[in-house]
């Protein structure tokens, strides 16, 4: 049925959107961790050079 096909498409679209937001959240968390790690390394290098 046409209605069923449209429902499936909508369901897939919704699932894809949820996965995209979840992945974006994960990516943001990883970037934040990398930024903190880099800042700590720079801090350590600067204190070692003095």
C-alpha angles and dihedrals in degrees: 000000000000093000091053092050091051090049090052092049091050091048092050091047091052093048091049091051092051091049091049093053091046091051092047090053091050092047092050090051092051092048090050091051091048091050092051091047092050091049090052092050092050090048091051093048092049093050091047093052094054 
